[in-house]
Structures are given as C-alpha cells and as structure tokens.
Amino acid sequence: TRLSGVADHLAQNDLHALALAREAVRNLNAQGVGDRGVAGGPGAPQSVRTELVEVPAEPAYPPEDLYGVIPTDTRKPFDVREIIARIVDGSEFHEFKARFGTTLVCGFAAIEGMPVGIVANNGILFSESAQKGAHFIELCGQRKIPLVFLQNITGFMVGRKYENEGIARHGAKMVTAVATVNVPKFTIIIGGSFGAGNYGMCGRGYSPRFLWMWPNARISVMGGEQ
C-alpha cells in the first residue's frame, strides 16, 4: 500500500477489511440499486452517473472555517483534507490509496447528494502521485463519476533521480487520463497553479465544465521567484 501501490487499502483487522470492502462497493457505478433516488431518470444521459448516493447533507465542519485553513503565505503547506472536509456532504471522504503517492489526495465523496471523485494536491507531484492520479481518474471515467480537481500545484518533481524513475512517463499518463476521461470535470484553484502541474490537474486547456479561482490563487508558467 505504501511502496508499490498495488494494494489500495491497509486493513487493521477483519472487521476493518469488511468495512473497507463495503466502502469500495458503495463507490461502484451500480445504478438503480436498492432504494437510492435517481436524479436523472430513464431518459437521462448515460455519460455520467445520475443516482443520488444519499440525501444531501451539510459538511460536518463549517465552511466558514476555510478562511482560517488557507495560510496567508502561499509557500506554507497545509493539509488539503481540511478543505475537502468542509465542502463534501457530511465531511465523508473515502480516500483512494491513502498511503501511496501522498502528495496527491484522491477519493470518493458526495456533493449535494451526487457522487464525485476528488483529485487534490497536497504537495508537488512525484511519479507515485502521478500514477495514483491516472489510475483514479480512469476509475472515475469507467464508473461515470464526475471529477473535482482542487489545484495547488507548483509542478512535477524534476531532477536526474526523478527522471530516471520515470517522472516524464508517469506524468504523461496522468495528463493523458485528464485529457481523455469522458465525464464532467470541475476545477478549483485553491492556491498556486504553475507549469505542467496545471495540465495534470485539469487546467483551462483541458476543458473543465467550470473553473474557479479563490482570491488567493496564482496561475502562471512558473512562480514569480523562479
């Protein structure tokens, strides 16, 4: 789960493993199962998943806290999960490969009752992060789940060591996944958006349905200091 990313989750015991399995099944594209409500109905387009996962719920943490989560110094890191907890229904977030490629946070949630896949930066993108991102984006494409990108990215890691590890190849896989996935995409720039990281996180050139920038956001080919 941490070194190779072959396993998606680490279970502490049998009961925890069963709970993780239930979460995984819950996030499959199983339209019309059980008593879930259907938002689109029989005539709705089938390019996206249309059923409501659950009744919409307010986040467990007040959205007003967002004003204190983002540091005034854009170079200071923060945990993007604090942002996610304040925008998704019930603050429930089912993280994908949490121990692998930790500088990219991916997972399933619901916003206003609709299922979404969230791809959020938690640091610079390494090969492992790009591999995880490409895998998760492809999963959402297969399950017809819309994607929400939370951008705060300075780019992909560079240097001889990382180039030998295949950062160009893995980064290209993520960019290709973003470019070809056939589900609605929404991008929110919550910090910086610089260089090729903008491409991997669904910048304007990759046709998100909507793109928002928070007041603190900065976007350019590279950072001002560089």
C-alpha positions as CSV (number, residue, x, y, z in Angstrom):
1,T,0.0,0.0,0.0
2,R,2.9,2.4,0.6
3,L,5.8,1.3,-1.6
4,S,4.2,-0.1,-4.8
5,G,0.6,1.0,-4.5
6,V,-0.6,-2.5,-5.7
7,A,-2.9,-2.7,-2.8
8,D,-5.4,0.1,-2.3
9,H,-6.1,-0.1,1.4
10,L,-4.4,-1.4,4.6
11,A,-6.8,-3.1,7.0
12,Q,-6.1,-3.2,10.7
13,N,-8.2,-6.4,11.2
14,D,-11.0,-8.4,9.6
15,L,-13.8,-6.1,10.6
16,H,-11.9,-3.1,9.2
17,A,-11.3,-5.1,6.0
18,L,-15.1,-5.7,5.6
19,A,-15.8,-2.0,6.2
20,L,-13.3,-1.1,3.5
21,A,-14.9,-3.6,1.1
22,R,-18.3,-2.1,1.8
23,E,-17.0,1.4,1.0
24,A,-15.5,0.1,-2.2
25,V,-18.8,-1.5,-3.3
26,R,-20.6,1.7,-2.4
27,N,-18.5,3.7,-4.8
28,L,-19.1,1.3,-7.8
29,N,-21.4,2.5,-10.6
30,A,-24.4,0.5,-9.6
31,Q,-27.4,2.4,-11.0
32,G,-30.8,1.7,-9.6
33,V,-29.7,-0.5,-6.7
34,G,-31.7,-0.6,-3.5
35,D,-33.7,2.5,-2.5
36,R,-31.4,5.1,-3.8
37,G,-33.1,8.0,-5.5
38,V,-32.4,8.7,-9.2
39,A,-31.8,12.3,-10.2
40,G,-31.9,11.8,-14.0
41,G,-34.5,9.1,-14.6
42,P,-34.7,6.7,-17.5
43,G,-34.2,9.5,-20.1
44,A,-31.1,11.0,-18.5
45,P,-27.8,10.9,-20.5
46,Q,-25.7,7.9,-19.6
47,S,-22.4,9.7,-19.8
48,V,-22.4,10.4,-16.1
49,R,-23.7,8.5,-13.1
50,T,-27.0,10.0,-12.2
51,E,-28.3,8.4,-9.0
52,L,-28.1,10.2,-5.6
53,V,-25.9,8.3,-3.2
54,E,-27.7,9.7,-0.2
55,V,-29.8,12.6,0.9
56,P,-27.7,15.8,0.7
57,A,-26.1,16.7,3.9
58,E,-24.2,19.8,5.2
59,P,-20.5,19.3,5.9
60,A,-19.8,18.3,9.5
61,Y,-17.3,21.2,9.7
62,P,-18.5,24.7,9.0
63,P,-17.4,26.0,5.5
64,E,-16.6,29.4,7.2
65,D,-13.5,27.7,8.6
66,L,-12.0,27.8,5.1
67,Y,-10.9,31.3,5.9
68,G,-8.5,30.0,8.5
69,V,-7.4,26.8,6.7
70,I,-5.5,28.6,3.9
71,P,-2.3,30.3,5.1
72,T,-1.6,33.8,4.1
73,D,1.9,32.7,3.0
74,T,1.3,30.7,-0.2
75,R,4.6,28.8,0.4
76,K,3.4,27.4,3.7
77,P,1.9,23.8,3.3
78,F,-1.4,22.8,4.6
79,D,-3.4,19.5,4.5
80,V,-5.9,19.6,1.7
81,R,-8.1,17.2,3.5
82,E,-9.1,20.1,5.7
83,I,-10.5,21.7,2.6
84,I,-12.3,18.6,1.5
85,A,-13.9,18.1,4.9
86,R,-15.6,21.5,4.6
87,I,-17.1,21.1,1.1
88,V,-18.4,17.5,0.9
89,D,-21.6,16.0,2.2
90,G,-21.2,15.0,5.9
91,S,-17.5,15.6,5.6
92,E,-17.3,11.9,4.4
93,F,-14.4,11.2,2.2
94,H,-13.4,7.7,1.1
95,E,-9.7,8.0,0.2
96,F,-8.1,6.0,-2.6
97,K,-4.6,4.6,-2.0
98,A,-4.1,6.9,1.1
99,R,-0.5,5.5,1.8
100,F,0.8,5.7,-1.8
101,G,1.8,8.9,-3.6
102,T,0.8,11.0,-0.6
103,T,1.3,14.4,-2.4
104,L,-1.9,13.8,-4.3
105,V,-5.1,13.1,-2.4
106,C,-7.7,11.1,-4.3
107,G,-11.0,9.7,-3.2
108,F,-14.8,9.5,-3.5
109,A,-17.3,11.8,-1.8
110,A,-20.7,13.3,-2.5
111,I,-21.7,17.0,-3.0
112,E,-25.4,17.8,-2.7
113,G,-26.1,14.1,-2.9
114,M,-24.2,13.5,-6.1
115,P,-21.2,11.2,-6.3
116,V,-17.9,12.9,-7.2
117,G,-14.3,11.9,-7.5
118,I,-11.9,14.4,-5.9
119,V,-8.3,14.9,-7.0
120,A,-6.5,17.3,-4.7
121,N,-2.9,18.5,-4.5
122,N,-1.1,18.0,-1.2
123,G,2.4,18.9,-2.5
124,I,4.5,18.6,-5.6
125,L,3.7,15.7,-8.0
126,F,6.1,12.7,-7.9
127,S,6.0,9.6,-10.1
128,E,3.9,7.7,-7.4
129,S,1.4,10.6,-7.2
130,A,1.0,10.8,-11.0
131,Q,0.5,7.0,-11.2
132,K,-2.2,7.2,-8.5
133,G,-3.9,10.2,-10.1
134,A,-4.0,8.5,-13.5
135,H,-5.4,5.3,-12.0
136,F,-8.1,7.2,-10.1
137,I,-9.1,9.4,-13.0
138,E,-9.5,6.3,-15.2
139,L,-11.6,4.6,-12.5
140,C,-14.0,7.6,-12.4
141,G,-14.2,7.5,-16.1
142,Q,-15.2,3.9,-16.1
143,R,-17.8,4.4,-13.4
144,K,-19.1,7.6,-15.0
145,I,-18.4,9.7,-11.8
146,P,-17.7,13.4,-12.3
147,L,-14.3,14.7,-11.2
148,V,-13.5,17.7,-9.0
149,F,-9.9,19.0,-9.1
150,L,-8.5,21.1,-6.2
151,Q,-5.4,22.7,-7.6
152,N,-2.5,23.9,-5.5
153,I,0.5,22.8,-7.5
154,T,4.0,24.0,-8.4
155,G,4.5,21.3,-11.0
156,F,6.1,17.9,-11.3
157,M,9.2,17.0,-9.5
158,V,12.4,17.5,-11.6
159,G,15.9,16.3,-11.3
160,R,18.1,13.4,-12.5
161,K,16.9,11.0,-9.9
162,Y,13.3,11.5,-10.6
163,E,13.8,11.5,-14.4
164,N,15.5,8.1,-14.0
165,E,12.4,6.9,-12.1
166,G,10.2,7.9,-15.0
167,I,8.5,11.1,-13.9
168,A,8.1,12.2,-17.5
169,R,6.3,8.9,-18.4
170,H,4.1,8.8,-15.4
171,G,3.3,12.5,-15.6
172,A,2.3,12.0,-19.2
173,K,-0.1,9.2,-18.2
174,M,-1.8,11.5,-15.8
175,V,-2.1,14.3,-18.3
176,T,-3.5,11.8,-20.9
177,A,-6.0,10.5,-18.4
178,V,-7.2,14.0,-17.7
179,A,-7.4,14.8,-21.4
180,T,-9.4,11.7,-22.4
181,V,-11.7,11.0,-19.5
182,N,-15.3,11.3,-20.6
183,V,-17.0,12.7,-17.5
184,P,-17.7,16.3,-16.4
185,K,-14.7,17.9,-14.8
186,F,-14.7,20.9,-12.4
187,T,-11.5,22.7,-11.4
188,I,-11.0,24.9,-8.3
189,I,-7.6,26.7,-7.9
190,I,-7.1,27.0,-4.2
191,G,-3.5,28.1,-4.2
192,G,-0.8,28.1,-6.9
193,S,-1.1,26.7,-10.4
194,F,2.2,26.6,-12.1
195,G,3.8,24.9,-15.1
196,A,2.9,21.4,-16.2
197,G,1.1,20.8,-13.0
198,N,-1.7,22.9,-14.4
199,Y,-2.1,20.4,-17.2
200,G,-2.1,17.4,-14.9
201,M,-4.7,19.0,-12.7
202,C,-7.2,19.9,-15.4
203,G,-6.3,23.5,-16.2
204,R,-8.3,25.6,-18.7
205,G,-6.7,23.8,-21.7
206,Y,-8.3,20.5,-20.7
207,S,-11.9,21.8,-20.9
208,P,-13.3,21.6,-17.4
209,R,-17.0,22.5,-17.3
210,F,-16.2,25.3,-14.8
211,L,-13.0,26.7,-13.4
212,W,-12.9,28.8,-10.3
213,M,-10.0,30.7,-8.7
214,W,-10.0,31.6,-5.0
215,P,-8.9,35.1,-4.1
216,N,-5.5,33.8,-3.0
217,A,-4.9,31.8,-6.2
218,R,-2.0,32.4,-8.5
219,I,-1.6,31.0,-12.0
220,S,1.4,31.3,-14.4
221,V,4.0,29.3,-16.4
222,M,6.2,29.4,-13.3
223,G,6.3,31.0,-9.9
224,G,7.4,34.6,-9.6
225,E,10.5,33.8,-7.7
226,Q,11.7,31.4,-10.4
